[in-house]
Amino acid sequence: MRHRRFRPLMLTLLFVGVMLGLTSGCTSTLKAVTGTYSYYEVIDGKVTYFRWNPMGMRYHTRVLEQADPATFEAIGTEHGKDATNVYEWDIPILHADPATFKRLTENYARDATQVFYGRTRLEGVDINTFERLGDGWSRDSDDFYFGNKRLDICDIDTFETLSMWRALDSQCYYIESEQITAVDRASLQILWGGYASDRSHVYWLEHLVDGADPATFEVKEDRIQTLARDVNQCFSGPRVVTCDVLNPKGQAYCRC
């Protein structure tokens, strides 16, 4: 069996195996010692991807059937390329140019003409003005993106991100890539736990919270359980909750 590794760990692994008396049934110990969560290796003329499975305490393997072992090279531990294709894990990244492909961050990559989020090409992006803003947000000179989704925002000059998944501009409110245009921007308040309100409505993420009174609506700041209330009732997410499903602290907050 012929092997060719793309990380200089083979001698280290052999040494650790001898010193610790590791066997094939002790891969969890091997993983803990080496810290190798994933890697590529050529075995019997085929490129194979190894990825650590914490549930099974073993490596999961996939053969890259289309990959050319003669030209294959790893790009970090989760990407690789040969003369014709780029791969994330064992999956080809469509349209990517292997000659110019490079990773930018854990989620972003680019080649000479395109930007990718994961394996998805950002459609319409201007690569010369593209910049990452953090937490999955990015932009170019014409628009903003969340993940791989182009937002077609209402007002580019006033757009600002508020958190990992919320943003707004002078006209619209955004939950990830969802645009909420019916919101009254002038009275919009961003609240804890995914809630927001304006003078007429309460929202949870992109959902309207039916029956909620925005004038008296408030949210309990609790990282374990998200509860909100108005003068009449209590809510969890977009739904009304009743006292019988709440713990004592929740019942006290909801005035049960």
C-alpha positions in Angstrom: 0.0 0.0 0.0 1.5 3.4 -1.1 0.8 6.4 1.0 1.5 10.1 0.4 0.6 12.5 3.2 0.0 16.3 2.8 1.0 17.1 6.3 4.4 16.5 7.8 3.0 14.4 10.6 3.7 10.8 9.6 6.9 10.4 11.6 5.4 12.2 14.6 2.4 9.9 14.5 4.5 6.8 14.3 6.6 7.9 17.2 3.5 8.8 19.3 2.0 5.4 18.4 5.0 3.5 19.6 5.4 5.5 22.8 1.8 5.2 23.8 1.2 1.7 22.5 -1.7 2.9 20.4 -3.8 0.5 18.4 -6.6 0.9 15.9 -9.1 0.9 18.7 -7.4 3.9 20.4 -7.9 6.6 17.7 -9.4 8.9 20.3 -6.1 8.9 22.2 -4.3 9.5 18.9 -6.6 12.4 18.0 -6.1 14.0 21.5 -2.3 13.8 21.1 -1.9 15.0 17.6 -4.8 17.5 17.3 -5.3 16.4 13.7 -9.0 16.9 13.0 -8.8 16.5 9.3 -6.3 15.8 6.5 -5.8 14.5 3.0 -3.8 11.4 2.1 -3.1 9.5 -1.1 -3.7 5.8 -0.5 -3.3 3.2 -3.3 -3.4 6.0 -6.0 -6.6 7.7 -4.7 -6.9 10.9 -2.7 -8.7 10.2 0.6 -10.1 12.8 3.0 -10.0 12.0 6.7 -12.3 13.9 9.1 -12.6 13.3 12.9 -16.0 12.1 14.1 -16.3 12.9 17.8 -19.5 10.9 18.2 -17.9 7.7 16.9 -14.4 8.6 18.3 -12.9 7.7 14.9 -11.9 9.2 11.6 -14.5 9.3 8.8 -13.0 8.8 5.4 -14.1 9.7 1.9 -12.3 8.9 -1.4 -12.2 11.8 -3.9 -13.0 9.8 -6.9 -12.5 12.6 -9.4 -9.3 14.0 -7.9 -5.9 13.5 -9.7 -3.4 12.2 -7.1 -0.5 13.3 -9.2 -1.4 17.0 -9.0 -3.4 17.1 -5.8 -2.3 19.4 -3.0 -3.9 20.3 0.3 -4.9 23.9 1.1 -5.0 23.7 4.9 -6.9 20.8 6.4 -10.3 21.2 4.8 -9.6 22.3 1.2 -7.5 20.8 -1.6 -7.0 21.1 -5.3 -5.7 19.3 -8.3 -5.1 20.6 -11.8 -8.8 21.0 -12.7 -10.8 21.2 -9.5 -10.9 22.7 -6.0 -12.5 20.7 -3.1 -13.9 21.5 0.3 -13.6 18.3 2.2 -14.4 15.7 -0.5 -16.9 17.9 -2.4 -15.9 19.9 -5.5 -16.4 23.7 -5.4 -18.1 24.5 -8.7 -16.6 27.2 -10.9 -13.5 27.6 -8.7 -10.2 28.1 -10.5 -7.5 25.9 -8.9 -4.7 28.0 -10.3 -5.7 31.1 -8.4 -7.8 29.8 -5.6 -6.9 30.8 -2.0 -8.7 30.8 1.4 -9.3 34.1 3.0 -10.9 32.9 6.3 -12.6 29.8 7.6 -15.7 30.6 5.5 -14.4 32.8 2.7 -12.2 32.1 -0.3 -11.5 33.6 -3.7 -9.9 33.1 -7.0 -8.9 35.6 -9.6 -12.5 36.6 -10.5 -14.8 35.3 -7.8 -15.6 35.2 -4.1 -16.9 32.1 -2.3 -18.7 31.6 0.9 -18.3 27.9 1.8 -18.8 26.2 -1.6 -21.2 28.8 -2.9 -20.1 31.6 -5.3 -21.3 35.1 -4.3 -23.3 36.1 -7.3 -22.7 39.5 -8.7 -19.9 40.5 -6.3 -17.4 43.0 -7.4 -14.1 41.3 -6.4 -12.2 44.6 -6.5 -14.3 46.3 -3.8 -15.2 43.2 -1.8 -14.6 43.3 1.9 -15.5 41.1 4.9 -17.3 42.7 7.8 -17.3 39.8 10.3 -20.0 37.5 11.6 -21.0 36.4 8.0 -21.6 39.9 6.7 -19.7 41.3 3.7 -20.0 43.9 1.1 -18.8 45.4 -2.2 -19.4 48.8 -3.7 -23.0 48.0 -4.8 -24.5 45.8 -2.1 -24.2 43.8 1.1 -24.2 40.0 1.7 -25.1 37.7 4.5 -23.3 34.4 4.1 -23.8 33.6 0.4 -27.0 35.7 0.0 -27.0 39.1 -1.7 -29.4 41.4 0.2 -30.4 44.0 -2.4 -30.5 46.5 0.4 -32.8 49.5 0.6 -30.2 52.2 1.4 -26.5 51.3 1.1 -25.3 54.6 2.6 -27.0 54.0 5.9 -26.7 50.2 6.2 -25.2 49.0 9.5 -24.9 45.6 11.1 -26.2 45.2 14.7 -25.2 41.7 15.6 -24.3 38.3 14.1 -27.7 38.2 12.3 -29.4 41.6 12.4 -28.9 44.8 10.5 -30.8 47.9 9.4 -30.7 51.0 7.2 -32.8 54.1 6.9 -35.7 52.2 5.3 -35.5 48.5 6.1 -34.7 45.9 8.8 -32.8 42.7 8.1 -32.7 39.3 9.8 -29.8 37.5 8.2 -30.7 37.6 4.5 -34.4 38.3 5.2 -35.5 41.9 4.4 -38.5 43.2 6.4 -39.8 46.2 4.5 -43.1 46.7 6.3 -41.4 47.8 9.5 -41.8 51.4 10.6 -38.1 52.3 10.6 -38.6 55.6 12.5 -40.0 53.9 15.6 -38.1 50.6 15.3 -36.5 49.4 18.5 -34.0 46.4 18.6 -34.7 44.3 21.6 -33.1 41.3 23.4 -33.6 37.7 22.2 -34.3 38.3 18.6 -37.2 40.6 19.2 -37.8 44.1 17.7 -40.8 46.4 17.8 -42.2 49.5 16.1 -45.2 51.6 16.9 -47.6 49.1 15.4 -46.1 45.6 15.7 -43.7 43.3 17.5 -41.3 41.0 15.6 -39.4 37.9 16.5 -36.7 37.4 13.9 -38.6 37.7 10.6 -41.9 36.7 12.2 -44.7 39.0 13.3 -45.7 38.3 16.9 -49.5 38.2 16.6 -51.4 39.9 19.4 -48.4 41.5 21.1 -48.9 45.1 22.3 -45.8 47.1 21.2 -46.5 49.9 23.7 -46.1 47.6 26.7 -43.9 44.9 25.2 -40.6 44.0 27.1 -38.1 41.1 27.0 -36.6 39.2 29.9 -32.8 39.3 29.4 -32.1 35.6 30.1 -29.6 33.6 28.1 -31.2 30.3 29.1 -34.8 31.0 28.3 -36.1 33.8 26.1 -39.4 35.2 27.5 -41.2 38.4 26.7 -44.4 40.0 27.9 -46.9 42.7 27.4 -49.6 44.0 29.6 -51.8 41.0 28.8 -49.8 37.9 28.1 -46.4 36.2 27.8 -44.4 35.1 24.7 -41.6 32.7 23.8 -40.4 33.4 20.3 -43.4 34.4 18.1 -45.9 32.4 20.2 -48.0 33.0 23.3 -47.1 30.9 26.2 -49.3 29.9 29.1 -48.4 29.6 32.8 -48.7 25.8 32.9 -45.6 25.4 30.7 -43.4 27.8 32.6 -41.0 27.1 35.5 -41.5 29.1 38.8 -39.2 32.0 37.6 -41.1 32.2 34.3 -44.4 32.2 36.1 -43.3 35.0 38.3 -42.1 37.0 35.3 -45.4 36.4 33.5 -47.4 37.4 36.5 -49.1 34.1 36.7 
